[in-house]
Amino acid sequence: MSARQALLDLYDAGTPFQPTVAKNSQLAVGFTLLFIALLLTGLFGLNNNLKSLGVYGVPASLAFGFGSVFMICAVGVYV
């Protein structure tokens, strides 16, 4: 058996990719994450101390990052 045939057999035996978030719900997930990021950013701006950095700042930046990627992917620009 050649190396090429072994790779083809391995490829045929694999399972197809199933995304965690379906394509038709990426817009809703992205919008929700961006809205949560907006709320958390507002709360962080109201009381900016070191404690609120971990409570509001980090989750807000994560929600903004993932939300923007989901929104970009939802409209067809794949990153």
TITOR-863188 format. One record per residue: residue in one letter; x, y, z of N, C-alpha, C in turn. Coordinates in nm, 4 decimals. Atoms other than C-alpha are relative to their C-alpha. Layout:
# TITOR-863188
NODE,a,X,Y,Z,X,Y,Z,X,Y,Z
...
***
This chain:
# TITOR-863188
NODE,m,0.0843,-0.1167,0.0000,0.0000,0.0000,0.0000,0.0894,0.1237,0.0000
NODE,s,-0.0814,-0.1207,0.0101,0.1424,0.3338,-0.0967,-0.0408,0.1000,0.1086
NODE,a,0.0273,-0.1030,-0.0996,0.1598,0.6335,0.1300,-0.1217,0.0814,-0.0396
NODE,r,0.1151,-0.0764,0.0475,-0.0937,0.8115,-0.0861,-0.1293,-0.0742,0.0281
NODE,q,0.1195,0.0798,-0.0256,-0.3434,0.5287,-0.0555,-0.0311,-0.0047,0.1501
NODE,a,0.0213,0.0012,-0.1451,-0.2919,0.5179,0.3217,-0.0625,0.1314,0.0462
NODE,l,0.0590,-0.1289,-0.0350,-0.3681,0.8889,0.3455,-0.1442,0.0112,-0.0474
NODE,l,0.1369,-0.0027,0.0501,-0.6783,0.8509,0.1296,-0.0922,-0.0854,0.0863
NODE,d,0.0802,0.0845,-0.0877,-0.8022,0.5658,0.3489,-0.0263,0.0686,0.1337
NODE,l,0.0151,-0.0725,-0.1252,-0.7418,0.7738,0.6581,-0.0978,0.1159,-0.0164
NODE,y,0.0907,-0.1107,0.0276,-0.9253,1.0682,0.5002,-0.1438,-0.0499,-0.0125
NODE,d,0.1345,0.0546,0.0180,-1.2239,0.8529,0.4021,-0.0586,-0.0519,0.1306
NODE,a,0.0483,0.0548,-0.1267,-1.2474,0.7021,0.7516,-0.0359,0.1095,0.0998
NODE,g,0.0240,-0.1092,-0.0939,-1.2660,1.0430,0.9206,-0.1451,0.0444,0.0011
NODE,t,0.1349,-0.0546,-0.0113,-1.5814,1.2128,1.0383,-0.0007,0.1433,-0.0509
NODE,p,0.0058,-0.1372,0.0505,-1.6970,1.5376,0.8779,0.0001,0.1015,0.1151
NODE,f,-0.0086,-0.1060,-0.0996,-1.6436,1.8641,1.0639,-0.1388,0.0476,0.0370
NODE,q,0.1256,-0.0543,-0.0510,-1.9352,1.9732,1.2804,0.0338,0.1176,0.0914
NODE,p,-0.0351,-0.1150,-0.0833,-1.9005,2.3274,1.4157,-0.0801,0.0015,0.1304
NODE,t,0.0675,-0.0105,-0.1286,-1.9906,2.3997,1.7779,-0.1212,0.0919,-0.0099
NODE,v,0.1101,-0.0933,0.0233,-2.2061,2.6957,1.6747,-0.0375,-0.0094,-0.1466
NODE,a,0.0459,0.0178,0.1380,-2.4156,2.6378,1.3641,0.0094,0.1323,-0.0769
NODE,k,-0.0155,-0.1174,0.0859,-2.3769,2.8773,1.0719,-0.1201,0.0933,0.0090
NODE,n,0.1194,-0.0847,-0.0012,-2.7359,3.0002,1.0932,-0.0230,0.0685,0.1343
NODE,s,0.0166,-0.0672,-0.1291,-2.6997,3.1014,1.4604,0.1204,0.0855,0.0378
NODE,q,-0.1181,-0.0798,-0.0313,-2.3644,3.2822,1.4407,-0.0327,0.1474,0.0171
NODE,l,0.0370,-0.1409,-0.0110,-2.5294,3.6206,1.3939,-0.0609,0.0283,0.1369
NODE,a,0.0630,-0.0195,-0.1308,-2.7416,3.5820,1.7075,0.1012,-0.0127,0.1131
NODE,v,-0.1026,0.0176,-0.1030,-2.4480,3.4555,1.9145,0.0939,0.1207,0.0013
NODE,g,-0.0880,-0.1164,0.0086,-2.2262,3.7388,1.7907,-0.0647,0.1259,0.0543
NODE,f,0.0710,-0.1173,-0.0494,-2.4889,4.0037,1.8600,-0.0162,-0.0057,0.1512
NODE,t,0.0155,0.0164,-0.1446,-2.5514,3.8644,2.2093,0.1317,0.0263,0.0725
NODE,l,-0.1299,-0.0232,-0.0627,-2.1805,3.8592,2.2929,0.0417,0.1461,-0.0053
NODE,l,-0.0336,-0.1417,0.0099,-2.1324,4.2143,2.1671,-0.0856,0.0847,0.0931
NODE,f,0.0871,-0.0723,-0.0925,-2.4308,4.3332,2.3708,0.0469,-0.0191,0.1443
NODE,i,-0.0536,0.0268,-0.1338,-2.2916,4.1642,2.6838,0.1292,0.0780,0.0213
NODE,a,-0.1249,-0.0767,-0.0107,-1.9538,4.3251,2.6132,-0.0289,0.1473,0.0220
NODE,l,0.0363,-0.1402,-0.0180,-2.1202,4.6656,2.5869,-0.0465,0.0259,0.1428
NODE,l,0.0468,-0.0156,-0.1379,-2.2948,4.6178,2.9214,0.1151,-0.0088,0.0996
NODE,l,-0.1117,0.0161,-0.0926,-1.9822,4.4943,3.0971,0.0984,0.1158,-0.0100
NODE,t,-0.0878,-0.1155,0.0168,-1.7759,4.7789,2.9518,-0.0574,0.1222,0.0705
NODE,g,0.0653,-0.1101,-0.0713,-2.0297,5.0287,3.0847,0.0127,-0.0137,0.1503
NODE,l,-0.0156,0.0222,-0.1438,-2.0193,4.8716,3.4290,0.1440,0.0216,0.0444
NODE,f,-0.1413,-0.0219,-0.0320,-1.6411,4.8757,3.4241,0.0332,0.1486,0.0005
NODE,g,-0.0256,-0.1443,0.0050,-1.6413,5.2425,3.3300,-0.0576,0.0739,0.1184
NODE,l,0.0606,-0.0665,-0.1150,-1.8678,5.3290,3.6211,0.0837,-0.0144,0.1265
NODE,n,-0.0850,0.0193,-0.1189,-1.6373,5.1813,3.8844,0.1282,-0.0711,-0.0425
NODE,n,-0.1261,0.0572,0.0477,-1.2871,5.1304,3.7526,0.1026,-0.0045,0.1134
NODE,n,-0.1053,0.0281,-0.0969,-1.0709,4.9833,4.0245,0.0591,-0.1362,-0.0342
NODE,l,-0.0704,0.1244,0.0333,-0.8458,4.6799,4.0351,-0.0910,-0.1220,0.0124
NODE,k,0.0923,0.1129,-0.0177,-1.1217,4.4485,4.1590,-0.0942,-0.0146,-0.1197
NODE,s,0.0941,0.0075,0.1119,-1.3580,4.5376,3.8764,0.0682,-0.0363,-0.1312
NODE,l,-0.0712,0.0420,0.1212,-1.0861,4.4652,3.6219,-0.0242,-0.1479,-0.0267
NODE,g,0.0250,0.1433,0.0169,-1.1264,4.0918,3.6810,-0.1463,-0.0340,-0.0136
NODE,v,0.1429,0.0287,0.0018,-1.5017,4.1100,3.7278,-0.0656,0.0474,-0.1294
NODE,y,0.0640,-0.0583,0.1183,-1.5931,4.3347,3.4342,0.0929,0.0119,-0.1205
NODE,g,-0.0899,-0.0309,0.1110,-1.2871,4.4153,3.2256,0.0382,-0.1199,-0.0841
NODE,v,-0.0432,0.1193,0.0749,-1.1610,4.0697,3.1318,-0.1174,-0.0677,-0.0718
NODE,p,0.1129,0.0585,0.0743,-1.5060,3.9210,3.0545,-0.0505,0.0890,-0.1135
NODE,a,0.0432,-0.0905,0.1070,-1.5928,4.2319,2.8527,0.0907,-0.0115,-0.1211
NODE,s,-0.0911,0.0100,0.1137,-1.2811,4.2033,2.6405,-0.0122,-0.1354,-0.0691
NODE,l,0.0213,0.1317,0.0620,-1.3357,3.8297,2.5855,-0.1299,-0.0039,-0.0795
NODE,a,0.1283,-0.0025,0.0714,-1.7003,3.8839,2.4913,0.0106,0.0846,-0.1266
NODE,f,-0.0174,-0.0827,0.1198,-1.6002,4.1626,2.2526,0.0816,-0.0719,-0.1062
NODE,g,-0.0844,0.0714,0.0961,-1.3292,3.9502,2.0926,-0.0744,-0.1121,-0.0698
NODE,f,0.0733,0.1107,0.0607,-1.5402,3.6400,2.0394,-0.1241,0.0484,-0.0739
NODE,g,0.1180,-0.0530,0.0678,-1.8491,3.8430,1.9505,0.0332,0.0605,-0.1343
NODE,s,-0.0371,-0.0597,0.1284,-1.6675,4.0352,1.6803,0.0394,-0.1070,-0.1014
NODE,v,-0.0348,0.1083,0.0930,-1.5269,3.7138,1.5306,-0.1261,-0.0698,-0.0496
NODE,f,0.1253,0.0628,0.0426,-1.8750,3.5569,1.5271,-0.0763,0.0895,-0.0970
NODE,m,0.0696,-0.0895,0.0918,-2.0225,3.8668,1.3630,0.0694,0.0059,-0.1358
NODE,i,-0.0742,-0.0017,0.1260,-1.7467,3.8743,1.1015,-0.0276,-0.1285,-0.0778
NODE,c,0.0263,0.1274,0.0678,-1.7993,3.5038,1.0248,-0.1455,-0.0099,-0.0456
NODE,a,0.1416,0.0083,0.0362,-2.1781,3.5485,1.0165,-0.0303,0.0720,-0.1303
NODE,v,0.0265,-0.0738,0.1238,-2.1587,3.7990,0.7308,0.0848,-0.0480,-0.1152
NODE,g,-0.0711,0.0621,0.1103,-1.9168,3.5878,0.5284,0.1456,0.0338,-0.0153
NODE,v,-0.1427,-0.0287,0.0024,-1.5706,3.7240,0.6068,0.0652,-0.0969,0.0964
NODE,y,-0.0541,0.1045,-0.0859,-1.3846,3.4212,0.7384,0.1422,0.0331,0.0388
NODE,v,-0.1334,-0.0287,-0.0527,-1.0829,3.4745,0.9613,0.0662,-0.1263,0.0474
***
